[in-house]
Amino acid sequence: MKIRDIMSKDVQVARPGDTLQQVAARMRDGDFGFMPVADGDRLVGTITDRDICIRAIAEGAASTSPVIEYITRDPHTARVDEDLKEVLEAMGSRQIRRLPVLDKDDRLVGVVSLGDLSTRVKEKYAGEALEDISRP
């Protein structure tokens, strides 16, 4: 099975100039805590609800600050044609819950998450990945 078979294709994307407040509101309204940050279809980083709280708000950032100042740059990614097992192993070893998915031209085409894995693959594989990701 390939990542393209299980990834989420309808992905909310933040733009570099979006404010922390705009991104946080979209996360709240969509009930998710992770967004790729892209300039056009090119991934420039990722932002999580935790990044907004720990990197930005706890350090005194204004809610109007641009999200680009608080993103994780050069995040781990998956390729659309990668084998599911390889990606699961990488997620487990790096303790990553969500990965942006890129095509052969490095365009953002989706996101694969532990939630996608738990609902779309064999329980055993998702359980092993969750165990690795969750270890202290």
Residue pairs with C-beta under 8 A, 6 or more apart in sequence:
1 83
1 84
1 121
2 80
2 81
2 82
2 83
2 84
3 78
3 79
3 80
3 81
3 82
3 83
3 84
3 87
3 101
3 110
3 112
4 80
4 81
4 101
4 110
5 84
5 120
6 84
6 112
6 116
6 117
6 120
6 121
7 78
7 80
7 101
7 109
7 110
7 111
7 112
7 116
8 110
8 111
8 112
8 113
8 116
9 109
9 110
11 36
11 108
11 110
11 111
12 26
12 30
12 32
12 35
13 35
13 36
13 37
13 38
13 108
14 22
14 23
14 26
14 35
14 36
14 37
14 38
14 47
14 67
15 37
15 38
15 39
15 67
16 37
16 39
16 44
16 66
16 67
16 68
17 66
17 67
17 68
18 66
18 67
19 63
19 64
19 65
19 66
19 67
20 52
20 56
20 57
20 61
20 62
20 63
20 64
20 65
20 66
20 67
20 70
21 63
21 64
22 67
23 35
23 47
23 52
23 67
24 49
24 52
24 63
26 35
27 33
27 34
27 35
27 49
27 52
33 48
33 49
33 50
34 46
34 47
34 48
34 49
34 97
34 98
34 111
34 113
35 46
35 47
35 48
36 43
36 45
36 46
36 100
36 108
36 111
37 43
37 44
37 45
37 46
37 47
37 67
37 68
37 71
38 44
38 108
41 107
41 108
42 106
42 107
42 108
43 75
43 77
43 100
43 102
43 106
43 108
44 68
44 71
44 73
45 68
45 71
45 72
45 73
45 74
45 75
46 71
46 72
46 75
46 98
46 100
47 67
47 70
47 71
47 72
48 72
51 70
51 71
51 72
52 70
55 61
55 70
56 65
56 69
56 70
61 69
61 70
75 99
75 100
76 90
76 94
76 96
76 99
77 99
77 100
77 101
77 102
78 87
78 90
78 99
78 100
78 101
78 102
78 112
79 101
79 102
79 103
79 104
80 101
80 102
80 103
80 104
80 109
80 110
81 104
84 121
84 125
85 125
87 99
87 112
88 117
88 125
88 126
88 128
88 129
89 129
90 96
91 97
91 99
91 114
91 129
91 132
91 133
92 128
92 129
92 131
92 132
92 133
93 132
95 132
95 133
95 134
95 135
96 133
97 113
97 114
97 133
98 111
98 112
98 113
98 114
99 111
99 112
99 113
100 108
100 110
100 111
101 108
101 109
101 110
101 111
101 112
102 108
102 109
103 109
114 126
114 129
114 130
114 133
117 125
117 126
117 129
118 126
118 130
